[in-house]
Amino acid sequence: MTSKTVSIDKPVSPVVYRDRAFISRVLVMPSGRTLAVSAHRVETSDAAAQAYLDKHPDLERLQE
């Protein structure tokens, strides 16, 4: 029997992004996960989602 190694990611601080193109929409990550934009904003504390949003051309990370 094989065992899988499970890694626990460190908690990531929530980050807010501003959508410069749309007031509301649903973004679909390559994994199929969805992120909802509402009132030009989307917030996430997930490292994979943050990496995806950082690369998106319509989104800008807001400073706290």
N, CA, C and O atoms as a printed pandas DataFrame, in Angstrom:
     atom_number atom_name residue_name chain_id  residue_number  x_coord  y_coord  z_coord
0              1         N          MET        A               1    0.836   -1.168    0.000
1              2        CA          MET        A               1    0.000    0.000    0.000
2              3         C          MET        A               1    0.887    1.240    0.000
3              4         O          MET        A               1    1.851    1.318    0.762
4              5         N          THR        A               2    0.565    2.197   -0.845
5              6        CA          THR        A               2    1.358    3.426   -0.901
6              7         C          THR        A               2    0.690    4.512   -0.075
7              8         O          THR        A               2   -0.529    4.541    0.091
8              9         N          SER        A               3    1.520    5.393    0.429
9             10        CA          SER        A               3    0.963    6.505    1.207
10            11         C          SER        A               3    1.249    7.811    0.477
11            12         O          SER        A               3    2.293    7.974   -0.153
12            13         N          LYS        A               4    0.320    8.717    0.574
13            14        CA          LYS        A               4    0.492   10.025   -0.039
14            15         C          LYS        A               4    0.980   10.996    1.015
15            16         O          LYS        A               4    0.576   10.933    2.176
16            17         N          THR        A               5    1.852   11.892    0.595
17            18        CA          THR        A               5    2.323   12.939    1.490
18            19         C          THR        A               5    1.406   14.140    1.318
19            20         O          THR        A               5    1.218   14.649    0.213
20            21         N          VAL        A               6    0.848   14.574    2.421
21            22        CA          VAL        A               6   -0.042   15.726    2.383
22            23         C          VAL        A               6    0.699   16.909    2.978
23            24         O          VAL        A               6    1.198   16.841    4.101
24            25         N          SER        A               7    0.767   17.994    2.216
25            26        CA          SER        A               7    1.428   19.183    2.731
26            27         C          SER        A               7    0.369   20.179    3.170
27            28         O          SER        A               7   -0.638   20.385    2.492
28            29         N          ILE        A               8    0.615   20.781    4.300
29            30        CA          ILE        A               8   -0.295   21.792    4.813
30            31         C          ILE        A               8    0.346   23.142    4.552
31            32         O          ILE        A               8    1.422   23.449    5.064
32            33         N          ASP        A               9   -0.345   23.951    3.737
33            34        CA          ASP        A               9    0.174   25.280    3.410
34            35         C          ASP        A               9   -0.003   26.207    4.599
35            36         O          ASP        A               9   -0.966   26.106    5.359
36            37         N          LYS        A              10    0.952   27.110    4.735
37            38        CA          LYS        A              10    0.836   28.121    5.774
38            39         C          LYS        A              10   -0.327   29.036    5.421
39            40         O          LYS        A              10   -0.578   29.291    4.244
40            41         N          PRO        A              11   -1.033   29.529    6.422
41            42        CA          PRO        A              11   -2.127   30.465    6.114
42            43         C          PRO        A              11   -1.599   31.708    5.408
43            44         O          PRO        A              11   -0.520   32.208    5.729
44            45         N          VAL        A              12   -2.356   32.189    4.462
45            46        CA          VAL        A              12   -1.989   33.373    3.694
46            47         C          VAL        A              12   -2.951   34.490    4.080
47            48         O          VAL        A              12   -4.150   34.259    4.234
48            49         N          SER        A              13   -2.434   35.679    4.234
49            50        CA          SER        A              13   -3.288   36.820    4.569
50            51         C          SER        A              13   -4.241   37.105    3.415
51            52         O          SER        A              13   -3.869   36.957    2.251
52            53         N          PRO        A              14   -5.466   37.510    3.731
53            54        CA          PRO        A              14   -6.408   37.850    2.657
54            55         C          PRO        A              14   -5.903   39.020    1.828
55            56         O          PRO        A              14   -5.327   39.969    2.360
56            57         N          VAL        A              15   -6.121   38.944    0.527
57            58        CA          VAL        A              15   -5.714   39.994   -0.395
58            59         C          VAL        A              15   -6.938   40.387   -1.223
59            60         O          VAL        A              15   -7.709   39.530   -1.654
60            61         N          VAL        A              16   -7.105   41.690   -1.440
61            62        CA          VAL        A              16   -8.206   42.209   -2.245
62            63         C          VAL        A              16   -7.647   42.685   -3.573
63            64         O          VAL        A              16   -6.611   43.346   -3.626
64            65         N          TYR        A              17   -8.351   42.339   -4.648
65            66        CA          TYR        A              17   -7.979   42.765   -5.995
66            67         C          TYR        A              17   -9.106   43.617   -6.570
67            68         O          TYR        A              17  -10.279   43.376   -6.283
68            69         N          ARG        A              18   -8.759   44.596   -7.369
69            70        CA          ARG        A              18   -9.729   45.434   -8.061
70            71         C          ARG        A              18   -9.766   45.006   -9.519
71            72         O          ARG        A              18   -8.733   44.915  -10.182
72            73         N          ASP        A              19  -10.965   44.745  -10.003
73            74        CA          ASP        A              19  -11.168   44.394  -11.408
74            75         C          ASP        A              19  -11.389   45.693  -12.171
75            76         O          ASP        A              19  -12.388   46.382  -11.963
76            77         N          ARG        A              20  -10.461   46.019  -13.047
77            78        CA          ARG        A              20  -10.532   47.275  -13.799
78            79         C          ARG        A              20  -11.451   47.180  -15.011
79            80         O          ARG        A              20  -11.767   48.204  -15.615
80            81         N          ALA        A              21  -11.887   45.983  -15.380
81            82        CA          ALA        A              21  -12.683   45.814  -16.593
82            83         C          ALA        A              21  -14.170   45.557  -16.331
83            84         O          ALA        A              21  -15.013   45.971  -17.127
84            85         N          PHE        A              22  -14.502   44.884  -15.232
85            86        CA          PHE        A              22  -15.885   44.484  -14.984
86            87         C          PHE        A              22  -16.315   44.812  -13.565
87            88         O          PHE        A              22  -15.511   44.783  -12.634
88            89         N          ILE        A              23  -17.605   45.128  -13.414
89            90        CA          ILE        A              23  -18.175   45.345  -12.080
90            91         C          ILE        A              23  -18.385   44.000  -11.395
91            92         O          ILE        A              23  -18.080   43.839  -10.214
92            93         N          SER        A              24  -18.909   43.039  -12.147
93            94        CA          SER        A              24  -19.094   41.694  -11.600
94            95         C          SER        A              24  -18.876   40.667  -12.703
95            96         O          SER        A              24  -19.201   40.898  -13.868
96            97         N          ARG        A              25  -18.332   39.554  -12.315
97            98        CA          ARG        A              25  -18.117   38.419  -13.217
98            99         C          ARG        A              25  -17.611   37.250  -12.404
99           100         O          ARG        A              25  -17.320   37.389  -11.216
100          101         N          VAL        A              26  -17.504   36.096  -13.043
101          102        CA          VAL        A              26  -16.944   34.907  -12.409
102          103         C          VAL        A              26  -15.684   34.533  -13.168
103          104         O          VAL        A              26  -15.715   34.334  -14.382
104          105         N          LEU        A              27  -14.575   34.439  -12.446
105          106        CA          LEU        A              27  -13.305   34.016  -13.035
106          107         C          LEU        A              27  -13.149   32.521  -12.794
107          108         O          LEU        A              27  -13.413   32.035  -11.694
108          109         N          VAL        A              28  -12.722   31.797  -13.814
109          110        CA          VAL        A              28  -12.539   30.346  -13.701
110          111         C          VAL        A              28  -11.053   30.044  -13.799
111          112         O          VAL        A              28  -10.415   30.300  -14.820
112          113         N          MET        A              29  -10.513   29.492  -12.715
113          114        CA          MET        A              29   -9.097   29.123  -12.676
114          115         C          MET        A              29   -8.882   27.864  -13.514
115          116         O          MET        A              29   -9.841   27.137  -13.772
116          117         N          PRO        A              30   -7.649   27.587  -13.946
117          118        CA          PRO        A              30   -7.369   26.384  -14.738
118          119         C          PRO        A              30   -7.819   25.089  -14.049
119          120         O          PRO        A              30   -8.124   24.103  -14.720
120          121         N          SER        A              31   -7.859   25.093  -12.730
121          122        CA          SER        A              31   -8.295   23.904  -11.988
122          123         C          SER        A              31   -9.813   23.733  -12.011
123          124         O          SER        A              31  -10.335   22.699  -11.594
124          125         N          GLY        A              32  -10.521   24.763  -12.506
125          126        CA          GLY        A              32  -11.976   24.715  -12.532
126          127         C          GLY        A              32  -12.618   25.472  -11.380
127          128         O          GLY        A              32  -13.831   25.683  -11.369
128          129         N          ARG        A              33  -11.829   25.867  -10.440
129          130        CA          ARG        A              33  -12.330   26.641   -9.303
130          131         C          ARG        A              33  -12.777   28.017   -9.775
131          132         O          ARG        A              33  -12.165   28.592  -10.676
132          133         N          THR        A              34  -13.835   28.551   -9.176
133          134        CA          THR        A              34  -14.340   29.852   -9.575
134          135         C          THR        A              34  -14.108   30.896   -8.490
135          136         O          THR        A              34  -14.100   30.591   -7.298
136          137         N          LEU        A              35  -13.918   32.139   -8.937
137          138        CA          LEU        A              35  -13.744   33.279   -8.045
138          139         C          LEU        A              35  -14.715   34.354   -8.504
139          140         O          LEU        A              35  -14.713   34.737   -9.675
140          141         N          ALA        A              36  -15.544   34.844   -7.592
141          142        CA          ALA        A              36  -16.566   35.822   -7.941
142          143         C          ALA        A              36  -16.064   37.244   -7.730
143          144         O          ALA        A              36  -15.526   37.577   -6.674
144          145         N          VAL        A              37  -16.248   38.072   -8.746
145          146        CA          VAL        A              37  -15.955   39.498   -8.657
146          147         C          VAL        A              37  -17.281   40.197   -8.399
147          148         O          VAL        A              37  -18.264   39.962   -9.103
148          149         N          SER        A              38  -17.302   41.057   -7.386
149          150        CA          SER        A              38  -18.502   41.824   -7.054
150          151         C          SER        A              38  -18.080   43.245   -6.703
151          152         O          SER        A              38  -17.143   43.443   -5.929
152          153         N          ALA        A              39  -18.763   44.226   -7.266
153          154        CA          ALA        A              39  -18.445   45.637   -7.039
154          155         C          ALA        A              39  -16.976   45.928   -7.346
155          156         O          ALA        A              39  -16.298   46.636   -6.601
156          157         N          HIS        A              40  -16.499   45.363   -8.464
157          158        CA          HIS        A              40  -15.104   45.527   -8.932
158          159         C          HIS        A              40  -14.082   44.843   -8.031
159          160         O          HIS        A              40  -12.887   45.077   -8.210
160          161         N          ARG        A              41  -14.485   44.011   -7.075
161          162        CA          ARG        A              41  -13.532   43.440   -6.119
162          163         C          ARG        A              41  -13.657   41.923   -6.005
163          164         O          ARG        A              41  -14.738   41.350   -6.145
164          165         N          VAL        A              42  -12.533   41.308   -5.752
165          166        CA          VAL        A              42  -12.481   39.890   -5.414
166          167         C          VAL        A              42  -11.432   39.744   -4.318
167          168         O          VAL        A              42  -10.364   40.353   -4.386
168          169         N          GLU        A              43  -11.738   38.940   -3.317
169          170        CA          GLU        A              43  -10.827   38.751   -2.179
170          171         C          GLU        A              43  -10.567   37.265   -1.991
171          172         O          GLU        A              43  -11.469   36.440   -2.136
172          173         N          THR        A              44   -9.321   36.938   -1.668
173          174        CA          THR        A              44   -8.973   35.548   -1.412
174          175         C          THR        A              44   -7.823   35.456   -0.425
175          176         O          THR        A              44   -6.980   36.350   -0.350
176          177         N          SER        A              45   -7.798   34.370    0.328
177          178        CA          SER        A              45   -6.677   34.108    1.231
178          179         C          SER        A              45   -5.973   32.814    0.823
179          180         O          SER        A              45   -5.195   32.255    1.596
180          181         N          ASP        A              46   -6.246   32.347   -0.384
181          182        CA          ASP        A              46   -5.670   31.120   -0.924
182          183         C          ASP        A              46   -4.475   31.467   -1.813
183          184         O          ASP        A              46   -4.590   32.292   -2.719
184          185         N          ALA        A              47   -3.339   30.841   -1.553
185          186        CA          ALA        A              47   -2.107   31.147   -2.297
186          187         C          ALA        A              47   -2.238   30.852   -3.788
187          188         O          ALA        A              47   -1.726   31.613   -4.609
188          189         N          ALA        A              48   -2.913   29.765   -4.155
189          190        CA          ALA        A              48   -3.069   29.423   -5.577
190          191         C          ALA        A              48   -3.945   30.456   -6.277
191          192         O          ALA        A              48   -3.646   30.863   -7.400
192          193         N          ALA        A              49   -5.015   30.880   -5.629
193          194        CA          ALA        A              49   -5.888   31.900   -6.213
194          195         C          ALA        A              49   -5.153   33.231   -6.335
195          196         O          ALA        A              49   -5.313   33.938   -7.330
196          197         N          GLN        A              50   -4.355   33.575   -5.339
197          198        CA          GLN        A              50   -3.591   34.818   -5.393
198          199         C          GLN        A              50   -2.604   34.793   -6.554
199          200         O          GLN        A              50   -2.446   35.795   -7.252
200          201         N          ALA        A              51   -1.950   33.678   -6.765
201          202        CA          ALA        A              51   -1.007   33.561   -7.881
202          203         C          ALA        A              51   -1.738   33.725   -9.214
203          204         O          ALA        A              51   -1.224   34.370  -10.128
204          205         N          TYR        A              52   -2.929   33.146   -9.327
205          206        CA          TYR        A              52   -3.729   33.282  -10.543
206          207         C          TYR        A              52   -4.144   34.739  -10.756
207          208         O          TYR        A              52   -4.019   35.268  -11.861
208          209         N          LEU        A              53   -4.634   35.379   -9.708
209          210        CA          LEU        A              53   -5.107   36.758   -9.817
210          211         C          LEU        A              53   -3.966   37.737  -10.067
211          212         O          LEU        A              53   -4.151   38.736  -10.763
212          213         N          ASP        A              54   -2.797   37.467   -9.512
213          214        CA          ASP        A              54   -1.630   38.331   -9.750
214          215         C          ASP        A              54   -1.259   38.373  -11.231
215          216         O          ASP        A              54   -0.753   39.387  -11.711
216          217         N          LYS        A              55   -1.502   37.290  -11.953
217          218        CA          LYS        A              55   -1.141   37.211  -13.372
218          219         C          LYS        A              55   -2.237   37.740  -14.297
219          220         O          LYS        A              55   -1.997   37.941  -15.487
220          221         N          HIS        A              56   -3.430   37.964  -13.761
221          222        CA          HIS        A              56   -4.558   38.378  -14.611
222          223         C          HIS        A              56   -4.384   39.839  -15.039
223          224         O          HIS        A              56   -4.156   40.703  -14.192
224          225         N          PRO        A              57   -4.488   40.125  -16.335
225          226        CA          PRO        A              57   -4.219   41.490  -16.819
226          227         C          PRO        A              57   -5.242   42.540  -16.390
227          228         O          PRO        A              57   -4.916   43.726  -16.366
228          229         N          ASP        A              58   -6.458   42.145  -16.054
229          230        CA          ASP        A              58   -7.501   43.103  -15.673
230          231         C          ASP        A              58   -7.532   43.402  -14.182
231          232         O          ASP        A              58   -8.286   44.274  -13.748
232          233         N          LEU        A              59   -6.736   42.703  -13.394
233          234        CA          LEU        A              59   -6.811   42.831  -11.947
234          235         C          LEU        A              59   -5.574   43.497  -11.369
235          236         O          LEU        A              59   -4.454   43.294  -11.839
236          237         N          GLU        A              60   -5.808   44.299  -10.336
237          238        CA          GLU        A              60   -4.694   44.900   -9.617
238          239         C          GLU        A              60   -4.851   44.614   -8.136
239          240         O          GLU        A              60   -5.944   44.719   -7.578
240          241         N          ARG        A              61   -3.748   44.253   -7.514
241          242        CA          ARG        A              61   -3.741   43.987   -6.079
242          243         C          ARG        A              61   -3.806   45.320   -5.338
243          244         O          ARG        A              61   -3.028   46.232   -5.618
244          245         N          LEU        A              62   -4.739   45.425   -4.393
245          246        CA          LEU        A              62   -4.875   46.642   -3.616
246          247         C          LEU        A              62   -4.031   46.569   -2.366
247          248         O          LEU        A              62   -3.916   45.514   -1.743
248          249         N          GLN        A              63   -3.443   47.686   -2.004
249          250        CA          GLN        A              63   -2.648   47.769   -0.774
250          251         C          GLN        A              63   -3.589   47.908    0.412
251          252         O          GLN        A              63   -4.646   48.530    0.310
252          253         N          GLU        A              64   -3.203   47.333    1.515
253          254        CA          GLU        A              64   -4.039   47.401    2.716
254          255         C          GLU        A              64   -3.908   48.730    3.415
255          256         O          GLU        A              64   -4.545   48.952    4.444
